[in-house]
Amino acid sequence: MLAVPHLKVKIKAHGDNENNKTVDKLAKLGINKETLMVEDALLLYNGTICWRDEFMLLNRSLIYQQPELLELIDWKMSLKLNCINQYDTLFEDHYLQSFRIKICCNELPTCANLKKRKPELYNDRWKCNFCGIEEETYDHLWQCYKIKDIV
């Protein structure tokens, strides 16, 4: 067995790459610094990734775990419609964003969802507020003949 106390080996990888040389210089400068500077935007982005992963694991997000359904979604348009202006914090924007997320997650306060949360309060007699005939479910909101006139 060979013991080498301070073995320094230079591995020549990407030796001619200017970007690699720049990164090496910056890394060497950072070794001697006492404090670590981290870009705030990077931390926010990392939190977004974590939040997305948590969101995908929720029971309400099961629809987003089905690959065949994901292919049907126009993601560019969805992201454009759900775009948040990070510089404005108007309450109107907050409520609109909340509404959009509730639509995507089937979390609108339909009678069917209210029955799940408080079955002792919302019984089977509760029907659609507009037509009064069918049970008010997420799908019914988009198909009810009375709502179509309003929307």
Backbone torsions as a table, in degrees:
resi	resn	phi	psi	omega
1	MET	NA	136.9	-177.0
2	LEU	-110.2	126.2	178.0
3	ALA	-107.1	122.1	178.6
4	VAL	-120.9	109.8	-173.0
5	PRO	-66.0	-47.7	-176.4
6	HIS	-131.2	72.7	-178.9
7	LEU	-84.5	120.1	176.7
8	LYS	-115.3	115.2	-178.7
9	VAL	-119.7	127.5	177.2
10	LYS	-97.7	119.2	177.1
11	ILE	-100.4	122.6	-176.9
12	LYS	-86.2	96.8	176.4
13	ALA	-123.9	131.4	-179.0
14	HIS	55.3	37.9	-176.4
15	GLY	-59.3	-30.8	-177.9
16	ASP	-95.5	1.7	-177.1
17	ASN	-84.9	118.0	-177.3
18	GLU	-64.0	-38.6	179.3
19	ASN	-63.7	-38.9	178.4
20	ASN	-65.0	-39.3	177.8
21	LYS	-63.4	-40.8	178.8
22	THR	-63.4	-43.9	179.1
23	VAL	-63.3	-41.9	178.2
24	ASP	-59.8	-43.6	179.3
25	LYS	-62.4	-44.9	-179.9
26	LEU	-64.3	-39.1	178.9
27	ALA	-64.4	-40.7	179.3
28	LYS	-66.6	-37.7	176.6
29	LEU	-64.8	-37.2	-177.2
30	GLY	-72.7	-21.9	-179.0
31	ILE	-61.0	-39.1	-174.3
32	ASN	-88.1	-3.4	-178.3
33	LYS	-79.2	143.9	179.7
34	GLU	-79.6	-35.4	-177.8
35	THR	-111.8	153.2	179.7
36	LEU	-106.2	122.9	178.2
37	MET	-96.3	125.1	179.6
38	VAL	-120.1	133.9	179.6
39	GLU	-70.0	126.4	-178.3
40	ASP	-58.4	-40.3	-177.9
41	ALA	-60.9	-35.0	178.7
42	LEU	-65.1	-41.3	178.1
43	LEU	-64.2	-41.0	178.2
44	LEU	-63.3	-41.5	-179.8
45	TYR	-63.5	-42.1	178.3
46	ASN	-60.9	-41.6	177.5
47	GLY	-63.6	-35.6	178.4
48	THR	-63.5	-42.1	178.9
49	ILE	-63.3	-44.9	179.5
50	CYS	-62.5	-42.9	-179.4
51	TRP	-63.6	-40.6	-179.8
52	ARG	-62.9	-42.9	179.6
53	ASP	-63.5	-42.2	177.5
54	GLU	-63.5	-41.7	179.5
55	PHE	-60.5	-43.2	-177.5
56	MET	-66.4	-23.1	-179.1
57	LEU	-87.5	-8.6	179.9
58	LEU	-70.3	148.0	178.1
59	ASN	-59.1	-35.5	-178.3
60	ARG	-68.7	-13.5	-177.5
61	SER	-102.0	15.8	-177.2
62	LEU	-58.9	-32.2	179.6
63	ILE	-60.5	-31.4	-178.5
64	TYR	-80.8	-1.9	178.2
65	GLN	-100.2	7.0	-179.3
66	GLN	-104.8	105.8	-173.9
67	PRO	-55.4	-37.8	-177.7
68	GLU	-66.9	-30.4	176.6
69	LEU	-79.4	-34.3	179.1
70	LEU	-62.1	-31.4	179.3
71	GLU	-68.5	-23.2	-178.6
72	LEU	-81.3	-14.2	-175.7
73	ILE	-84.7	131.9	173.2
74	ASP	-84.0	93.7	-172.1
75	TRP	-67.7	-36.7	179.3
76	LYS	-61.8	-44.6	180.0
77	MET	-68.5	-40.3	179.6
78	SER	-60.7	-45.9	179.6
79	LEU	-66.5	-36.0	178.5
80	LYS	-65.3	-42.9	-179.8
81	LEU	-69.6	-31.4	-178.2
82	ASN	-96.6	14.5	-177.5
83	CYS	-62.0	132.4	177.6
84	ILE	-106.3	132.6	174.6
85	ASN	-84.6	108.1	-173.8
86	GLN	-70.2	-10.5	-177.6
87	TYR	-97.1	-15.4	178.1
88	ASP	-106.6	137.8	178.5
89	THR	-125.2	42.7	179.2
90	LEU	-70.9	143.6	179.2
91	PHE	-62.8	-33.8	178.8
92	GLU	-60.9	-42.3	178.4
93	ASP	-63.9	-40.1	179.9
94	HIS	-62.8	-46.4	-178.7
95	TYR	-67.1	-38.7	178.0
96	LEU	-65.1	-43.1	178.6
97	GLN	-63.9	-42.5	178.1
98	SER	-60.7	-43.1	179.0
99	PHE	-62.2	-44.0	180.0
100	ARG	-61.9	-42.2	179.4
101	ILE	-66.3	-40.0	178.5
102	LYS	-63.0	-36.5	176.4
103	ILE	-63.2	-47.1	-177.8
104	CYS	-63.7	-29.4	-174.6
105	CYS	-102.9	6.8	-176.5
106	ASN	56.6	44.7	-178.4
107	GLU	-113.2	13.0	176.2
108	LEU	-65.1	148.6	-176.8
109	PRO	-77.2	62.9	175.1
110	THR	-75.0	163.7	178.4
111	CYS	-58.4	-38.1	179.9
112	ALA	-61.4	-42.9	178.8
113	ASN	-70.7	-37.2	178.6
114	LEU	-65.3	-35.8	177.9
115	LYS	-64.0	-35.7	178.6
116	LYS	-64.8	-38.2	-176.1
117	ARG	-80.6	-39.5	-177.0
118	LYS	-136.2	72.4	-177.3
119	PRO	-63.5	-26.0	179.4
120	GLU	-72.1	-21.2	-179.2
121	LEU	-97.3	-43.2	-177.3
122	TYR	-105.0	103.7	-178.9
123	ASN	-96.6	-171.9	-175.7
124	ASP	-71.6	-10.6	178.5
125	ARG	-74.9	-17.2	179.5
126	TRP	-71.6	123.6	179.9
127	LYS	-121.8	-178.4	178.9
128	CYS	-57.3	132.8	-180.0
129	ASN	-66.8	-20.8	-175.8
130	PHE	-92.9	-52.0	-177.7
131	CYS	-95.3	-25.6	179.6
132	GLY	69.1	10.5	-175.5
133	ILE	-107.0	-55.0	-174.2
134	GLU	-98.1	163.2	175.1
135	GLU	-66.8	137.8	-179.1
136	GLU	-83.7	99.8	177.1
137	THR	-113.3	173.9	178.1
138	TYR	-58.5	-47.1	-179.9
139	ASP	-64.4	-38.7	-179.0
140	HIS	-63.6	-33.2	178.2
141	LEU	-55.7	-35.3	-176.7
142	TRP	-91.7	-9.2	-176.5
143	GLN	-115.9	-13.7	-176.7
144	CYS	-60.6	128.6	-177.3
145	TYR	-66.4	-27.5	178.9
146	LYS	-75.1	-34.9	-178.7
147	ILE	-75.0	-32.4	-178.7
148	LYS	-56.2	-34.1	178.4
149	ASP	-68.1	-32.0	-177.7
150	ILE	-80.6	-45.4	-176.7
151	VAL	-76.5	NA	NA
